[in-house]
């Protein structure tokens, strides 16, 4: 869909709300005015690009009511749509989507007051505090990250490799892993083998991981 194909549906939407609408006013694709209210500015693109986001932010110097208009949103599914609207909300921008010749407001512009997610912040800080040292280089692709959980499992596997079958509580205290029994029972990496009530040994995979376990301490 060409960008100009979005103009008529957006004009009809705004006109139905009592606005006088004109295209290509100054640097703006669409400007709509209703009485003494601040102007509504709409920037049109064939897709939601960085260029469109920058245009929208720039237009906010002329009005607090700035919408970005596209024929479709990038990404797949509802989750991506929620994330995109969240981004626009943080920028203070509105969103109009034109589909099958009909323009629909998906988000109205407005001031954004950040509200940190206490649960997610708590998980972030727990991982920071529990991870020993700094074993990872920031910015690298995901996968195989030396998390605090993995560090703990490696320390347990190393302890069992050196001391043999042990009670989970004893091994946990020895290597300072608070949830040793839970971690061994979950056996996320396949490194532990339950040999009795509360007793665990290390598997061949766990022994190999402990031997080449990378930077357990992160130093």
C-alpha positions in Angstrom: 0.0 0.0 0.0 1.4 3.4 -1.0 1.6 6.1 1.7 -0.8 8.3 -0.3 -3.4 5.5 0.0 -3.6 6.1 3.7 -4.5 9.8 3.4 -8.2 9.5 2.5 -9.1 7.0 5.3 -7.3 9.1 7.9 -8.9 12.3 6.7 -12.3 10.6 6.9 -11.6 9.4 10.5 -10.6 12.9 11.6 -13.3 14.7 9.7 -15.9 12.5 11.4 -14.6 13.8 14.7 -15.1 17.4 13.7 -11.7 18.3 12.4 -10.7 20.3 9.4 -8.0 18.3 7.7 -5.3 19.3 5.2 -2.3 17.4 3.8 1.3 18.5 3.5 1.3 21.5 5.8 4.9 22.5 6.4 6.9 19.3 7.2 3.8 17.4 8.3 2.0 14.8 6.2 -1.4 15.7 7.8 -2.6 18.5 10.0 -6.1 18.5 11.6 -7.6 21.5 13.5 -10.8 21.6 15.6 -11.7 25.0 17.1 -9.1 26.4 19.5 -7.6 22.9 20.3 -3.9 22.2 19.5 -3.4 20.8 16.1 -3.4 17.0 15.5 -0.4 16.0 13.4 -0.2 12.6 11.6 2.9 11.2 10.0 2.4 8.5 7.4 4.7 5.7 6.3 4.3 2.3 4.6 5.8 0.7 7.7 6.8 1.5 11.3 10.4 2.5 10.8 13.0 4.3 12.8 12.6 7.2 10.4 8.9 7.4 11.2 9.6 7.3 14.9 12.2 10.1 14.6 9.7 12.2 12.5 7.0 11.7 15.2 9.3 12.8 18.0 10.4 15.9 15.9 6.7 16.8 15.3 6.1 16.9 19.1 7.8 20.3 19.1 4.7 21.6 17.3 2.0 19.6 19.0 1.4 17.2 21.8 -1.1 15.3 19.6 1.1 13.4 17.2 0.0 10.2 15.5 2.0 7.7 13.4 0.0 6.0 10.7 0.8 2.8 9.0 -1.0 0.0 7.1 0.4 -2.7 9.3 2.6 -3.3 12.4 5.9 -5.1 12.2 6.4 -8.3 14.1 4.1 -11.3 14.5 1.1 -11.7 16.8 -0.4 -9.9 19.7 2.7 -9.8 21.8 4.7 -7.8 19.3 1.7 -5.4 19.0 1.7 -4.9 22.7 5.4 -4.1 22.8 5.1 -1.7 19.9 2.3 0.2 21.6 4.3 0.2 24.8 7.2 1.9 22.9 5.0 4.5 21.4 3.3 5.2 24.7 6.8 5.8 26.2 7.5 8.3 23.4 4.2 10.0 23.9 3.1 9.2 20.3 -0.3 7.9 19.1 -0.9 5.2 16.5 -3.3 4.8 13.6 -3.6 1.7 11.5 -5.3 1.7 8.1 -6.7 -1.7 7.1 -9.0 -2.4 4.2 -9.6 1.3 3.6 -10.6 2.0 7.2 -8.4 4.0 9.7 -8.5 2.9 13.3 -6.9 4.6 16.3 -4.9 2.0 18.2 -3.3 4.4 20.7 -3.9 8.0 21.6 -0.8 10.2 22.4 -0.3 11.4 25.9 2.4 12.0 28.6 4.1 8.9 29.9 4.9 8.3 33.6 7.3 5.3 33.9 6.2 2.7 36.4 9.0 0.1 37.0 7.9 -3.5 37.3 9.0 -4.3 40.8 8.9 -8.1 40.2 11.1 -7.9 37.1 13.4 -5.4 38.8 13.7 -7.8 41.7 14.7 -10.7 39.4 17.3 -8.5 37.7 18.9 -7.5 41.0 18.8 -11.1 42.4 20.7 -12.3 39.3 23.2 -9.5 39.7 23.8 -10.2 43.3 24.0 -14.0 43.0 26.2 -14.1 40.0 29.9 -14.4 41.0 32.3 -12.0 39.3 31.6 -10.9 35.7 32.0 -13.9 33.4 30.1 -12.5 30.5 30.9 -9.9 27.8 27.9 -7.6 27.4 26.4 -7.4 24.0 27.1 -10.8 22.7 24.3 -13.0 21.2 22.2 -15.0 23.7 22.6 -18.6 24.5 24.9 -20.4 27.0 25.1 -17.4 29.3 26.9 -18.1 32.6 24.0 -17.2 34.9 24.1 -17.4 38.7 22.0 -20.6 38.4 24.5 -22.2 36.1 27.4 -21.1 38.3 25.7 -22.7 41.3 25.1 -26.0 39.4 28.8 -26.1 38.3 30.0 -25.5 41.8 27.8 -28.4 43.0 29.0 -30.7 40.2 32.6 -29.8 40.9 32.1 -30.6 44.6 30.5 -34.0 43.9 33.3 -34.8 41.4 35.8 -34.2 44.1 33.9 -35.6 47.2 31.6 -38.2 45.7 28.1 -38.9 46.7 26.9 -36.3 49.2 23.8 -34.9 50.8 22.4 -32.0 48.9 22.4 -29.8 52.1 26.1 -30.6 52.8 27.2 -29.9 49.2 25.2 -26.7 49.2 26.7 -25.4 52.4 30.2 -26.3 51.2 30.0 -24.3 47.9 27.5 -21.6 49.2 24.5 -22.6 47.1 21.3 -21.9 49.0 18.9 -24.1 47.0 21.2 -27.0 46.3 18.5 -29.7 46.8 16.0 -27.9 44.5 18.6 -27.4 41.8 19.8 -31.1 42.0 16.3 -32.4 42.0 15.4 -30.2 39.0 18.5 -31.4 37.2 18.1 -28.8 34.5 21.5 -29.7 32.8 21.5 -33.4 33.4 24.5 -33.2 35.7 23.1 -34.8 38.9 21.8 -38.3 39.8 19.7 -39.0 42.9 21.0 -42.1 44.6 19.1 -42.0 47.8 16.9 -39.8 50.0 18.6 -36.4 49.9 21.7 -38.0 48.4 23.1 -37.1 45.0 26.1 -38.0 42.8 27.4 -36.3 39.6 26.8 -37.8 36.2 29.4 -38.1 33.5 28.0 -35.0 31.8 28.2 -33.1 35.1 31.8 -34.3 35.7 32.7 -33.1 32.2 31.0 -29.8 32.7 32.8 -29.3 36.0 36.1 -30.1 34.4 35.6 -27.6 31.6 33.0 -25.4 33.3 34.5 -22.1 32.1 34.7 -19.3 34.6 32.7 -20.5 37.6 33.9 -17.6 39.8 33.8 -15.0 37.0 37.1 -13.6 38.1 
